[in-house]
Amino acid sequence: MKIDPAQSAPESALPSAAPSPVQAVPHTWLEDAIALTTGVLFVALGLVMFKHAGILIGGVAGLAFLASYAFGWNLGLCFFLFSLPFFWLSWRQLGTEFTLKSLGSVAAVSIFTALAPKVLQFDQVNPWLAAVLGGLLIGFGLLALLRHHASVGGVNILAQWAQQKRGYSAGKVQLAVDLPIVLLAFLVVTPERVLQSVLGALALGAFLALNHKPGRYLGV
């Protein structure tokens, strides 16, 4: 009698079936709402901490800080206005949902940053500690927003486009743009503050580079 080798071979010797691809699980509207609220609060808190310590940050927020320090303009308003041109790229390349969520996030961060002095006061904060904690807070907030298909505009939109459409690391793109802007701080603040600003940019960029990579997160 002929014996089928597939039937006679032990189960462990049979070739295993190819693993089925993992399906992305869409976020619910409640998950999006909680994540976006958390993200904008963390970003706003980090910006307020930087503002109190006299530290700058990169991207559009950094330009807003420069305008605020140099001319005394409102930080929240500058942040919102400087972010607007980047939304053309968002609308064309990243879609309506991403653009609308990002507009809402930018508006919320601007409002929270403007209102923060009325509800939040720092009696004392070491600038070096503020650089690290503020950078990590902003990085965590941006991560929450990006994973729920949103951003805080400006360079954040550019970084997400580069990762989504070109496969570059969003964190590395953010860092590459942030550092030159931070170095412009030499025009308005002391060298020590510039070094603290660079430290904050490194903390933010490194956090995103480690935690927001192409293909790592499947939530949509």
MDTraj code that builds the backbone (N, CA, C; nanometers):
import mdtraj as md
import numpy as np

residues = "MET LYS ILE ASP PRO ALA GLN SER ALA PRO GLU SER ALA LEU PRO SER ALA ALA PRO SER PRO VAL GLN ALA VAL PRO HIS THR TRP LEU GLU ASP ALA ILE ALA LEU THR THR GLY VAL LEU PHE VAL ALA LEU GLY LEU VAL MET PHE LYS HIS ALA GLY ILE LEU ILE GLY GLY VAL ALA GLY LEU ALA PHE LEU ALA SER TYR ALA PHE GLY TRP ASN LEU GLY LEU CYS PHE PHE LEU PHE SER LEU PRO PHE PHE TRP LEU SER TRP ARG GLN LEU GLY THR GLU PHE THR LEU LYS SER LEU GLY SER VAL ALA ALA VAL SER ILE PHE THR ALA LEU ALA PRO LYS VAL LEU GLN PHE ASP GLN VAL ASN PRO TRP LEU ALA ALA VAL LEU GLY GLY LEU LEU ILE GLY PHE GLY LEU LEU ALA LEU LEU ARG HIS HIS ALA SER VAL GLY GLY VAL ASN ILE LEU ALA GLN TRP ALA GLN GLN LYS ARG GLY TYR SER ALA GLY LYS VAL GLN LEU ALA VAL ASP LEU PRO ILE VAL LEU LEU ALA PHE LEU VAL VAL THR PRO GLU ARG VAL LEU GLN SER VAL LEU GLY ALA LEU ALA LEU GLY ALA PHE LEU ALA LEU ASN HIS LYS PRO GLY ARG TYR LEU GLY VAL".split()
xyz = np.array([
    [0.0854, -0.1195, 0.0000],
    [0.0000, 0.0000, 0.0000],
    [0.0889, 0.1244, 0.0000],
    [0.0513, 0.2203, -0.0853],
    [0.1275, 0.3439, -0.0955],
    [0.0908, 0.4379, 0.0184],
    [0.1905, 0.4942, 0.0847],
    [0.1648, 0.5850, 0.1977],
    [0.1951, 0.7279, 0.1550],
    [0.0994, 0.8121, 0.1794],
    [0.1189, 0.9553, 0.1474],
    [0.2187, 1.0143, 0.2453],
    [0.3337, 1.0684, 0.1960],
    [0.4338, 1.1242, 0.2892],
    [0.3788, 1.2336, 0.3775],
    [0.2845, 1.3109, 0.3243],
    [0.2275, 1.4205, 0.4048],
    [0.1495, 1.3681, 0.5219],
    [0.0844, 1.2451, 0.5023],
    [0.0058, 1.1882, 0.6118],
    [0.0942, 1.1189, 0.7143],
    [0.2064, 1.0606, 0.6676],
    [0.2911, 0.9853, 0.7586],
    [0.3867, 1.0728, 0.8377],
    [0.4178, 1.1893, 0.7849],
    [0.5136, 1.2763, 0.8536],
    [0.4537, 1.3320, 0.9805],
    [0.5329, 1.3464, 1.0848],
    [0.4813, 1.4070, 1.2093],
    [0.4384, 1.5498, 1.1852],
    [0.3431, 1.5944, 1.2682],
    [0.2850, 1.7274, 1.2492],
    [0.3888, 1.8370, 1.2555],
    [0.4908, 1.8191, 1.3423],
    [0.5929, 1.9223, 1.3577],
    [0.6803, 1.9354, 1.2344],
    [0.6848, 1.8261, 1.1504],
    [0.7701, 1.8306, 1.0329],
    [0.7016, 1.8934, 0.9133],
    [0.5693, 1.9095, 0.9195],
    [0.4962, 1.9682, 0.8083],
    [0.5240, 2.1168, 0.7984],
    [0.5297, 2.1695, 0.6775],
    [0.5533, 2.3145, 0.6655],
    [0.4386, 2.3931, 0.7262],
    [0.4733, 2.4920, 0.8024],
    [0.3695, 2.5726, 0.8679],
    [0.3061, 2.6670, 0.7680],
    [0.1786, 2.6953, 0.7910],
    [0.1073, 2.7873, 0.7019],
    [0.1597, 2.9286, 0.7218],
    [0.1588, 3.0052, 0.6152],
    [0.2054, 3.1434, 0.6250],
    [0.1157, 3.2212, 0.7191],
    [0.1733, 3.3022, 0.8086],
    [0.0910, 3.3792, 0.9028],
    [0.0029, 3.4783, 0.8288],
    [-0.1191, 3.4879, 0.8747],
    [-0.2112, 3.5818, 0.8112],
    [-0.1716, 3.7242, 0.8479],
    [-0.1836, 3.8167, 0.7542],
    [-0.1455, 3.9557, 0.7834],
    [-0.2322, 4.0162, 0.8920],
    [-0.1684, 4.0984, 0.9774],
    [-0.2422, 4.1644, 1.0840],
    [-0.3222, 4.2801, 1.0255],
    [-0.4493, 4.2840, 1.0583],
    [-0.5359, 4.3888, 1.0065],
    [-0.5349, 4.5099, 1.0988],
    [-0.5285, 4.6275, 1.0394],
    [-0.5356, 4.7503, 1.1183],
    [-0.6751, 4.7666, 1.1770],
    [-0.6804, 4.8066, 1.3020],
    [-0.8085, 4.8253, 1.3704],
    [-0.8401, 4.9745, 1.3750],
    [-0.9489, 5.0159, 1.3106],
    [-0.9807, 5.1597, 1.3084],
    [-1.0105, 5.2129, 1.4485],
    [-0.9741, 5.3381, 1.4718],
    [-1.0092, 5.4039, 1.5965],
    [-1.1557, 5.4440, 1.5937],
    [-1.2180, 5.4392, 1.7102],
    [-1.3535, 5.4915, 1.7225],
    [-1.3467, 5.6427, 1.7406],
    [-1.4611, 5.7086, 1.7245],
    [-1.4634, 5.8541, 1.7407],
    [-1.4270, 5.8928, 1.8841],
    [-1.4646, 5.8089, 1.9827],
    [-1.4322, 5.8387, 2.1224],
    [-1.2820, 5.8259, 2.1463],
    [-1.2200, 5.7222, 2.0896],
    [-1.0750, 5.7070, 2.1022],
    [-1.0023, 5.8254, 2.0387],
    [-1.0498, 5.8681, 1.9226],
    [-0.9898, 5.9852, 1.8577],
    [-1.0032, 6.1093, 1.9449],
    [-1.1229, 6.1301, 2.0011],
    [-1.1467, 6.2495, 2.0818],
    [-1.0558, 6.2518, 2.2042],
    [-1.0433, 6.1374, 2.2722],
    [-0.9590, 6.1309, 2.3920],
    [-0.8128, 6.1533, 2.3554],
    [-0.7665, 6.0880, 2.2477],
    [-0.6260, 6.0997, 2.2076],
    [-0.5919, 6.2411, 2.1619],
    [-0.6812, 6.3036, 2.0844],
    [-0.6537, 6.4383, 2.0360],
    [-0.6533, 6.5383, 2.1513],
    [-0.7460, 6.5232, 2.2449],
    [-0.7483, 6.6123, 2.3608],
    [-0.6218, 6.5963, 2.4444],
    [-0.5831, 6.4704, 2.4680],
    [-0.4604, 6.4446, 2.5442],
    [-0.3391, 6.5015, 2.4727],
    [-0.3325, 6.4792, 2.3410],
    [-0.2185, 6.5270, 2.2637],
    [-0.2027, 6.6774, 2.2683],
    [-0.3121, 6.7503, 2.2467],
    [-0.3004, 6.8970, 2.2439],
    [-0.2678, 6.9510, 2.3837],
    [-0.3165, 6.8860, 2.4891],
    [-0.2851, 6.9311, 2.6241],
    [-0.1365, 6.9104, 2.6555],
    [-0.0812, 6.7958, 2.6152],
    [0.0609, 6.7701, 2.6379],
    [0.1462, 6.8684, 2.5587],
    [0.1105, 6.8925, 2.4331],
    [0.1870, 6.9877, 2.3519],
    [0.1808, 7.1264, 2.4139],
    [0.0608, 7.1697, 2.4535],
    [0.0451, 7.3021, 2.5129],
    [0.1242, 7.3140, 2.6428],
    [0.1215, 7.2092, 2.7259],
    [0.1953, 7.2129, 2.8521],
    [0.3453, 7.2224, 2.8267],
    [0.3950, 7.1469, 2.7282],
    [0.5367, 7.1548, 2.6950],
    [0.5760, 7.2921, 2.6448],
    [0.4910, 7.3534, 2.5609],
    [0.5198, 7.4878, 2.5101],
    [0.5204, 7.5914, 2.6221],
    [0.4258, 7.5779, 2.7150],
    [0.4207, 7.6711, 2.8283],
    [0.5460, 7.6562, 2.9151],
    [0.5900, 7.5325, 2.9343],
    [0.7115, 7.5092, 3.0127],
    [0.8327, 7.5719, 2.9439],
    [0.8409, 7.5562, 2.8125],
    [0.9492, 7.6191, 2.7378],
    [0.9427, 7.7711, 2.7495],
    [0.8225, 7.8252, 2.7358],
    [0.8039, 7.9705, 2.7421],
    [0.8484, 8.0247, 2.8777],
    [0.8100, 7.9541, 2.9842],
    [0.8451, 7.9997, 3.1193],
    [0.9965, 7.9972, 3.1394],
    [1.0646, 7.8955, 3.0835],
    [1.2087, 7.8824, 3.1017],
    [1.2881, 7.9648, 3.0020],
    [1.2201, 8.0299, 2.9074],
    [1.2896, 8.1095, 2.8074],
    [1.3569, 8.0270, 2.7001],
    [1.3052, 7.9051, 2.6763],
    [1.3640, 7.8121, 2.5799],
    [1.2833, 7.8148, 2.4506],
    [1.3504, 7.7988, 2.3396],
    [1.2828, 7.7922, 2.2115],
    [1.2695, 7.6471, 2.1667],
    [1.1881, 7.6272, 2.0650],
    [1.1697, 7.4956, 2.0060],
    [1.1778, 7.5127, 1.8554],
    [1.1885, 7.4047, 1.7839],
    [1.2004, 7.4124, 1.6395],
    [1.0667, 7.4273, 1.5700],
    [1.0702, 7.4197, 1.4369],
    [0.9485, 7.4226, 1.3571],
    [0.8748, 7.5552, 1.3647],
    [0.7469, 7.5492, 1.3317],
    [0.6627, 7.6689, 1.3350],
    [0.6523, 7.7236, 1.4762],
    [0.6459, 7.6340, 1.5748],
    [0.6407, 7.6805, 1.7140],
    [0.7658, 7.7603, 1.7481],
    [0.8818, 7.7182, 1.6945],
    [1.0055, 7.7922, 1.7184],
    [1.0019, 7.9311, 1.6578],
    [0.9482, 7.9398, 1.5355],
    [0.9334, 8.0716, 1.4738],
    [0.8376, 8.1591, 1.5551],
    [0.7325, 8.0972, 1.6097],
    [0.6384, 8.1723, 1.6938],
    [0.7076, 8.2221, 1.8203],
    [0.7922, 8.1361, 1.8802],
    [0.8685, 8.1774, 1.9973],
    [0.9609, 8.2945, 1.9632],
    [1.0302, 8.2865, 1.8482],
    [1.1209, 8.3938, 1.8087],
    [1.0460, 8.5260, 1.7954],
    [0.9281, 8.5209, 1.7303],
    [0.8477, 8.6423, 1.7147],
    [0.8002, 8.6937, 1.8500],
    [0.7658, 8.5998, 1.9393],
    [0.7183, 8.6392, 2.0723],
    [0.8296, 8.7056, 2.1528],
    [0.9491, 8.6460, 2.1507],
    [1.0616, 8.7010, 2.2264],
    [1.1111, 8.8332, 2.1667],
    [1.1175, 8.8380, 2.0327],
    [1.1771, 8.9543, 1.9670],
    [1.0835, 9.0742, 1.9627],
    [0.9520, 9.0497, 1.9422],
    [0.8581, 9.1599, 1.9205],
    [0.7462, 9.1666, 2.0255],
    [0.7420, 9.0669, 2.1159],
    [0.6377, 9.0678, 2.2182],
    [0.5017, 9.0265, 2.1669],
    [0.4949, 8.9613, 2.0502],
    [0.3670, 8.9186, 1.9942],
    [0.3121, 8.8002, 2.0722],
    [0.1810, 8.7802, 2.0637],
    [0.1153, 8.6698, 2.1337],
    [0.1616, 8.5360, 2.0769],
    [0.2100, 8.4469, 2.1645],
    [0.2654, 8.3188, 2.1209],
    [0.1604, 8.2322, 2.0520],
    [0.0412, 8.2203, 2.1132],
    [-0.0624, 8.1353, 2.0555],
    [-0.1071, 8.1827, 1.9186],
    [-0.1230, 8.3154, 1.9022],
    [-0.1674, 8.3701, 1.7741],
    [-0.0606, 8.3489, 1.6665],
    [0.0660, 8.3712, 1.7005],
    [0.1749, 8.3499, 1.6043],
    [0.1809, 8.2034, 1.5619],
    [0.1646, 8.1152, 1.6570],
    [0.1687, 7.9716, 1.6271],
    [0.0597, 7.9351, 1.5273],
    [-0.0596, 7.9887, 1.5466],
    [-0.1710, 7.9572, 1.4567],
    [-0.1478, 8.0153, 1.3171],
    [-0.1081, 8.1416, 1.3102],
    [-0.0915, 8.2072, 1.1804],
    [0.0241, 8.1469, 1.1001],
    [0.1346, 8.1152, 1.1677],
    [0.2498, 8.0601, 1.0973],
    [0.2232, 7.9176, 1.0485],
    [0.1258, 7.8499, 1.1095],
    [0.0947, 7.7124, 1.0691],
    [0.0078, 7.7047, 0.9442],
    [-0.0652, 7.8113, 0.9144],
    [-0.1650, 7.8062, 0.8074],
    [-0.1080, 7.7676, 0.6703],
    [0.0074, 7.8210, 0.6250],
    [0.0546, 7.7856, 0.4905],
    [0.0793, 7.6365, 0.4694],
    [0.1142, 7.5641, 0.5760],
    [0.1441, 7.4221, 0.5616],
    [0.0186, 7.3383, 0.5367],
    [-0.0964, 7.3953, 0.5643],
    [-0.2184, 7.3166, 0.5463],
    [-0.2535, 7.2957, 0.3993],
    [-0.1934, 7.3730, 0.3103],
    [-0.2121, 7.3462, 0.1676],
    [-0.1530, 7.2106, 0.1329],
    [-0.0306, 7.1835, 0.1836],
    [0.0323, 7.0526, 0.1625],
    [-0.0517, 6.9423, 0.2245],
    [-0.1025, 6.9675, 0.3446],
    [-0.1842, 6.8675, 0.4125],
    [-0.3095, 6.8347, 0.3321],
    [-0.3772, 6.9377, 0.2840],
    [-0.5032, 6.9186, 0.2109],
    [-0.4791, 6.8415, 0.0812],
    [-0.3715, 6.8737, 0.0113],
    [-0.3435, 6.8111, -0.1178],
    [-0.2891, 6.6698, -0.1047],
    [-0.2064, 6.6458, -0.0014],
    [-0.1328, 6.5202, 0.0050],
    [-0.1806, 6.4238, 0.1138],
    [-0.2366, 6.4738, 0.2210],
    [-0.2707, 6.3878, 0.3345],
    [-0.4203, 6.3725, 0.3574],
    [-0.5019, 6.4473, 0.2834],
    [-0.6456, 6.4243, 0.2893],
    [-0.7213, 6.5206, 0.3791],
    [-0.8530, 6.5181, 0.3594],
    [-0.9409, 6.6100, 0.4319],
    [-0.9443, 6.5816, 0.5810],
    [-0.9533, 6.4524, 0.6181],
    [-0.9644, 6.4173, 0.7601],
    [-0.8421, 6.4652, 0.8374],
    [-0.7232, 6.4357, 0.7839],
    [-0.6004, 6.4777, 0.8510],
    [-0.5938, 6.6293, 0.8635],
    [-0.6333, 6.6985, 0.7575],
    [-0.6264, 6.8447, 0.7576],
    [-0.7215, 6.9054, 0.8597],
    [-0.8454, 6.8575, 0.8631],
    [-0.9437, 6.9132, 0.9564],
    [-0.9063, 6.8824, 1.1013],
    [-0.8605, 6.7596, 1.1266],
    [-0.8167, 6.7255, 1.2624],
    [-0.6976, 6.8124, 1.3041],
    [-0.6063, 6.8355, 1.2102],
    [-0.4885, 6.9158, 1.2409],
    [-0.5250, 7.0618, 1.2659],
    [-0.6166, 7.1152, 1.1853],
    [-0.6626, 7.2525, 1.2084],
    [-0.7231, 7.2666, 1.3473],
    [-0.8061, 7.1700, 1.3830],
    [-0.8661, 7.1726, 1.5164],
    [-0.7610, 7.1620, 1.6264],
    [-0.6597, 7.0781, 1.6046],
    [-0.5534, 7.0611, 1.7043],
    [-0.4707, 7.1880, 1.7188],
    [-0.4372, 7.2518, 1.6058],
    [-0.3606, 7.3770, 1.6104],
    [-0.4398, 7.4844, 1.6839],
    [-0.5689, 7.4955, 1.6532],
    [-0.6525, 7.5947, 1.7213],
    [-0.6585, 7.5674, 1.8710],
    [-0.6725, 7.4388, 1.9090],
    [-0.6814, 7.4034, 2.0507],
    [-0.5509, 7.4333, 2.1231],
    [-0.4360, 7.3978, 2.0611],
    [-0.3066, 7.4272, 2.1234],
    [-0.2890, 7.5781, 2.1394],
    [-0.3296, 7.6540, 2.0386],
    [-0.3175, 7.7999, 2.0463],
    [-0.4016, 7.8565, 2.1602],
    [-0.5231, 7.8071, 2.1740],
    [-0.6129, 7.8541, 2.2806],
    [-0.5582, 7.8162, 2.4176],
    [-0.5187, 7.6882, 2.4331],
    [-0.4674, 7.6431, 2.5625],
    [-0.3397, 7.7179, 2.6007],
    [-0.2536, 7.7446, 2.5022],
    [-0.1294, 7.8164, 2.5305],
    [-0.1580, 7.9602, 2.5726],
    [-0.2567, 8.0225, 2.5076],
    [-0.2916, 8.1604, 2.5411],
    [-0.3562, 8.1696, 2.6797],
    [-0.4359, 8.0690, 2.7166],
    [-0.5068, 8.0709, 2.8450],
    [-0.4229, 8.0193, 2.9610],
    [-0.3141, 7.9481, 2.9298],
    [-0.2350, 7.8830, 3.0346],
    [-0.1899, 7.9771, 3.1459],
    [-0.1414, 8.1005, 3.1150],
    [-0.0967, 8.1877, 3.2242],
    [-0.2056, 8.2192, 3.3268],
    [-0.3321, 8.2060, 3.2878],
    [-0.4411, 8.2360, 3.3819],
    [-0.4675, 8.1207, 3.4781],
    [-0.4252, 7.9975, 3.4396],
    [-0.4585, 7.8803, 3.5219],
    [-0.3364, 7.8013, 3.5657],
    [-0.2183, 7.8346, 3.5118],
    [-0.0991, 7.7556, 3.5415],
    [0.0191, 7.8485, 3.5649],
    [0.0858, 7.8303, 3.6784],
    [0.2026, 7.9118, 3.7118],
    [0.3175, 7.8207, 3.7555],
    [0.4385, 7.8487, 3.7065],
    [0.5582, 7.7788, 3.7509],
    [0.6369, 7.8735, 3.8407],
    [0.6443, 7.8424, 3.9695],
    [0.7222, 7.9260, 4.0601],
    [0.8714, 7.9136, 4.0309],
    [0.9152, 7.7908, 4.0035],
    [1.0568, 7.7691, 3.9750],
    [1.0699, 7.6428, 3.8903],
    [1.1457, 7.6510, 3.7847],
    [1.1762, 7.5338, 3.7030],
    [1.3158, 7.5509, 3.6447],
    [1.4000, 7.4521, 3.6638],
    [1.5353, 7.4562, 3.6094],
    [1.5279, 7.4473, 3.4564],
    [1.5917, 7.5413, 3.3844],
    [1.5802, 7.5414, 3.2382],
    [1.6280, 7.4126, 3.1725],
    [1.7336, 7.3488, 3.2277],
    [1.7818, 7.2243, 3.1683],
    [1.6790, 7.1139, 3.1840],
    [1.6155, 7.1092, 3.3014],
    [1.5093, 7.0108, 3.3232],
    [1.3884, 7.0429, 3.2364],
    [1.3563, 7.1718, 3.2244],
    [1.2437, 7.2131, 3.1406],
    [1.2669, 7.1741, 2.9948],
    [1.3928, 7.1819, 2.9496],
    [1.4243, 7.1456, 2.8112],
    [1.3926, 6.9993, 2.7848],
    [1.4333, 6.9124, 2.8781],
    [1.4103, 6.7684, 2.8594],
    [1.2628, 6.7346, 2.8772],
    [1.2032, 6.7792, 2.9892],
    [1.0631, 6.7465, 3.0154],
    [0.9701, 6.8087, 2.9112],
    [0.9968, 6.9357, 2.8767],
    [0.9135, 7.0009, 2.7758],
    [0.9234, 6.9304, 2.6418],
    [1.0458, 6.8919, 2.6020],
    [1.0634, 6.8203, 2.4760],
    [0.9915, 6.6869, 2.4756],
    [0.9994, 6.6133, 2.5865],
    [0.9314, 6.4841, 2.5945],
    [0.7787, 6.5006, 2.5960],
    [0.7303, 6.6032, 2.6676],
    [0.5863, 6.6283, 2.6694],
    [0.5336, 6.6594, 2.5291],
    [0.6047, 6.7462, 2.4581],
    [0.5618, 6.7810, 2.3226],
    [0.5727, 6.6592, 2.2316],
    [0.6815, 6.5822, 2.2456],
    [0.6966, 6.4617, 2.1646],
    [0.5860, 6.3615, 2.1897],
    [0.5487, 6.3424, 2.3166],
    [0.4395, 6.2509, 2.3494],
    [0.3077, 6.3008, 2.2910],
    [0.2848, 6.4317, 2.3017],
    [0.1621, 6.4876, 2.2461],
    [0.1555, 6.4722, 2.0951],
    [0.2670, 6.4985, 2.0259],
    [0.2705, 6.4819, 1.8806],
    [0.2488, 6.3365, 1.8421],
    [0.3063, 6.2430, 1.9196],
    [0.2880, 6.1013, 1.8906],
    [0.1400, 6.0623, 1.8996],
    [0.0726, 6.1104, 2.0043],
    [-0.0700, 6.0808, 2.0190],
    [-0.1496, 6.1357, 1.9013],
    [-0.1173, 6.2570, 1.8573],
    [-0.1886, 6.3171, 1.7454],
    [-0.1614, 6.2423, 1.6145],
    [-0.0346, 6.2122, 1.5872],
    [0.0011, 6.1459, 1.4618],
    [-0.0625, 6.0074, 1.4520],
    [-0.0695, 5.9366, 1.5629],
    [-0.1278, 5.8025, 1.5601],
    [-0.2795, 5.8059, 1.5481],
    [-0.3365, 5.9222, 1.5612],
    [-0.4810, 5.9364, 1.5396],
    [-0.5076, 6.0302, 1.4221],
    [-0.4137, 6.0292, 1.3285],
    [-0.4305, 6.0969, 1.1992],
    [-0.4526, 6.2464, 1.2162],
    [-0.3628, 6.3089, 1.2920],
    [-0.3689, 6.4542, 1.3127],
    [-0.2275, 6.5044, 1.3389],
    [-0.2127, 6.6352, 1.3496],
    [-0.0832, 6.6958, 1.3778],
    [-0.1085, 6.8334, 1.4381],
    [0.0005, 6.9051, 1.4652],
    [-0.0138, 7.0439, 1.5102],
    [0.0372, 7.1392, 1.4029],
    [0.0274, 7.0954, 1.2783],
    [0.0574, 7.1835, 1.1666],
    [0.2056, 7.2031, 1.1449],
    [0.2375, 7.2930, 1.0516],
    [0.3755, 7.3308, 1.0254],
    [0.4634, 7.2141, 0.9853],
    [0.5810, 7.2081, 1.0461],
    [0.6796, 7.1055, 1.0143],
    [0.6256, 6.9670, 1.0482],
    [0.5369, 6.9588, 1.1448],
    [0.4753, 6.8318, 1.1803],
    [0.4007, 6.7717, 1.0605],
    [0.3352, 6.8569, 0.9818],
    [0.2689, 6.8112, 0.8598],
    [0.3721, 6.7631, 0.7588],
    [0.4791, 6.8393, 0.7422],
    [0.5854, 6.8015, 0.6496],
    [0.6470, 6.6674, 0.6893],
    [0.6712, 6.6483, 0.8193],
    [0.7305, 6.5239, 0.8671],
    [0.6377, 6.4055, 0.8434],
    [0.5084, 6.4236, 0.8677],
    [0.4131, 6.3149, 0.8459],
    [0.4016, 6.2817, 0.6979],
    [0.4037, 6.3842, 0.6131],
    [0.3993, 6.3611, 0.4677],
    [0.5231, 6.2835, 0.4224],
    [0.6407, 6.3219, 0.4738],
    [0.7643, 6.2543, 0.4357],
    [0.7635, 6.1081, 0.4782],
    [0.7044, 6.0784, 0.5952],
    [0.6991, 5.9393, 0.6406],
    [0.5933, 5.8610, 0.5646],
    [0.4769, 5.9205, 0.5476],
    [0.3652, 5.8492, 0.4864],
    [0.3852, 5.8294, 0.3358],
    [0.4408, 5.9289, 0.2689],
    [0.4535, 5.9228, 0.1232],
    [0.5924, 5.8825, 0.0763],
    [0.6955, 5.9060, 0.1568],
    [0.8322, 5.8792, 0.1132],
    [0.9037, 5.7754, 0.1988],
    [0.8447, 5.7363, 0.3115],
    [0.9049, 5.6339, 0.3956],
    [1.0155, 5.6817, 0.4872],
    [1.0340, 5.8147, 0.4988],
    [1.1341, 5.8675, 0.5908],
    [1.0793, 5.8686, 0.7335],
    [1.1688, 5.8650, 0.8298],
    [1.1271, 5.8729, 0.9697],
    [1.0777, 6.0134, 1.0013],
    [0.9551, 6.0234, 1.0534],
    [0.8994, 6.1538, 1.0873],
    [0.9836, 6.2235, 1.1937],
    [1.0338, 6.1471, 1.2896],
    [1.1151, 6.2068, 1.3953],
    [1.2451, 6.2654, 1.3430],
    [1.3086, 6.1953, 1.2485],
    [1.4350, 6.2457, 1.1924],
    [1.4118, 6.3693, 1.1062],
    [1.3014, 6.3698, 1.0309],
    [1.2684, 6.4880, 0.9505],
    [1.2424, 6.6072, 1.0416],
    [1.1657, 6.5825, 1.1486],
    [1.1356, 6.6895, 1.2446],
    [1.2643, 6.7456, 1.3037],
    [1.3553, 6.6564, 1.3416],
    [1.4801, 6.7000, 1.4037],
    [1.5666, 6.7773, 1.3050],
    [1.5711, 6.7319, 1.1790],
    [1.6538, 6.7985, 1.0777],
    [1.6075, 6.9411, 1.0511],
    [1.4776, 6.9670, 1.0645],
    [1.4248, 7.1022, 1.0434],
    [1.4331, 7.1844, 1.1715],
    [1.4128, 7.1190, 1.2846],
    [1.4072, 7.1906, 1.4125],
    [1.5413, 7.2536, 1.4508],
    [1.6493, 7.1785, 1.4341],
    [1.7783, 7.2266, 1.4846],
    [1.8219, 7.3589, 1.4201],
    [1.8136, 7.3755, 1.2870],
    [1.8514, 7.5058, 1.2304],
    [1.7663, 7.6212, 1.2822],
    [1.6357, 7.5951, 1.3023],
    [1.5485, 7.7014, 1.3533],
    [1.5873, 7.7371, 1.4965],
    [1.6185, 7.6340, 1.5755],
    [1.6600, 7.6590, 1.7136],
    [1.7884, 7.7410, 1.7169],
    [1.8798, 7.7151, 1.6235],
    [2.0061, 7.7882, 1.6216],
    [1.9852, 7.9371, 1.5923],
    [1.8726, 7.9719, 1.5292],
    [1.8405, 8.1132, 1.5080],
    [1.8180, 8.1860, 1.6404],
    [1.7999, 8.1076, 1.7467],
    [1.7792, 8.1685, 1.8785],
    [1.8983, 8.2510, 1.9218],
    [2.0164, 8.2301, 1.8611],
    [2.1327, 8.3128, 1.8936],
    [2.1033, 8.4611, 1.8719],
    [2.0021, 8.4906, 1.7870],
    [1.9697, 8.6296, 1.7572],
    [1.8959, 8.6986, 1.8720],
    [1.8292, 8.6196, 1.9571],
    [1.7431, 8.6831, 2.0575],
    [1.7671, 8.6353, 2.2009],
    [1.8397, 8.5250, 2.2191],
    [1.8610, 8.4746, 2.3557],
    [2.0090, 8.4437, 2.3754],
    [2.0462, 8.4134, 2.4985],
    [2.1861, 8.3871, 2.5330],
    [2.2295, 8.2500, 2.4802],
    [2.3622, 8.2291, 2.4644],
    [2.4107, 8.0978, 2.4197],
    [2.3653, 7.9830, 2.5090],
    [2.3550, 8.0069, 2.6396],
    [2.3095, 7.9008, 2.7295],
    [2.1665, 7.8596, 2.6960],
    [2.0810, 7.9575, 2.6665],
    [1.9428, 7.9263, 2.6293],
    [1.9381, 7.8511, 2.4962],
    [2.0302, 7.8842, 2.4051],
    [2.0349, 7.8127, 2.2779],
    [2.0682, 7.6652, 2.3011],
    [2.1667, 7.6387, 2.3870],
    [2.2033, 7.5010, 2.4174],
    [2.0868, 7.4267, 2.4815],
    [2.0139, 7.4945, 2.5700],
    [1.8965, 7.4326, 2.6311],
    [1.7880, 7.4055, 2.5262],
    [1.7762, 7.4971, 2.4293],
    [1.6785, 7.4786, 2.3227],
    [1.7159, 7.3601, 2.2342],
    [1.8463, 7.3459, 2.2051],
    [1.8930, 7.2315, 2.1270],
    [1.8636, 7.1019, 2.2011],
    [1.8845, 7.1014, 2.3332],
    [1.8553, 6.9829, 2.4137],
    [1.7067, 6.9480, 2.4054],
    [1.6195, 7.0494, 2.4118],
    [1.4764, 7.0247, 2.3998],
    [1.4395, 6.9685, 2.2639],
    [1.5011, 7.0223, 2.1569],
    [1.4748, 6.9722, 2.0221],
    [1.5206, 6.8273, 2.0069],
    [1.6360, 6.7951, 2.0673],
    [1.6857, 6.6581, 2.0615],
    [1.5931, 6.5625, 2.1361],
    [1.5441, 6.6040, 2.2525],
    [1.4523, 6.5194, 2.3291],
    [1.3242, 6.4928, 2.2505],
    [1.2701, 6.5966, 2.1889],
    [1.1478, 6.5828, 2.1095],
    [1.1713, 6.4930, 1.9878],
    [1.2759, 6.5242, 1.9090],
    [1.3021, 6.4488, 1.7872],
    [1.3364, 6.3037, 1.8142],
    [1.4168, 6.2785, 1.9192],
    [1.4545, 6.1412, 1.9521],
    [1.3332, 6.0604, 1.9964],
    [1.2439, 6.1224, 2.0734],
    [1.1238, 6.0520, 2.1184],
    [1.0388, 6.0096, 1.9987],
    [1.0189, 6.1004, 1.9022],
    [0.9395, 6.0664, 1.7843],
    [1.0106, 5.9635, 1.6975],
    [1.1422, 5.9783, 1.6802],
    [1.2168, 5.8848, 1.5951],
    [1.2108, 5.7429, 1.6501],
    [1.2109, 5.7286, 1.7823],
    [1.2070, 5.5962, 1.8435],
    [1.0671, 5.5347, 1.8423],
    [0.9647, 5.6176, 1.8487],
    [0.8290, 5.5658, 1.8692],
    [0.7363, 5.5801, 1.7505],
    [0.7759, 5.6555, 1.6484],
    [0.6875, 5.6750, 1.5329],
    [0.7640, 5.6411, 1.4062],
    [0.7621, 5.5117, 1.3694],
    [0.8346, 5.4639, 1.2527],
    [0.7371, 5.4066, 1.1506],
    [0.7739, 5.4093, 1.0221],
    [0.6851, 5.3541, 0.9192],
    [0.6511, 5.2084, 0.9464],
    [0.5206, 5.1763, 0.9430],
    [0.4754, 5.0392, 0.9565],
    [0.4686, 4.9862, 1.0987],
    [0.5082, 5.0670, 1.1993],
    [0.5104, 5.0137, 1.3354],
    [0.3728, 5.0139, 1.4004],
    [0.2934, 5.1138, 1.3737],
    [0.1641, 5.1289, 1.4411],
    [0.0526, 5.1095, 1.3408],
    [-0.0432, 5.0205, 1.3718],
    [-0.1449, 4.9837, 1.2739],
    [-0.2802, 5.0496, 1.2981],
    [-0.2931, 5.1301, 1.4032],
    [-0.4199, 5.1987, 1.4256],
    [-0.4473, 5.2993, 1.3144],
    [-0.5716, 5.3109, 1.2743],
    [-0.6067, 5.4041, 1.1667],
    [-0.7262, 5.4891, 1.2077],
])
top = md.Topology()
chain = top.add_chain()
for i, resn in enumerate(residues, 1):
    res = top.add_residue(resn, chain, resSeq=i)
    for name in ("N", "CA", "C"):
        top.add_atom(name, md.element.get_by_symbol(name[0]), res)
traj = md.Trajectory(xyz[None], top)
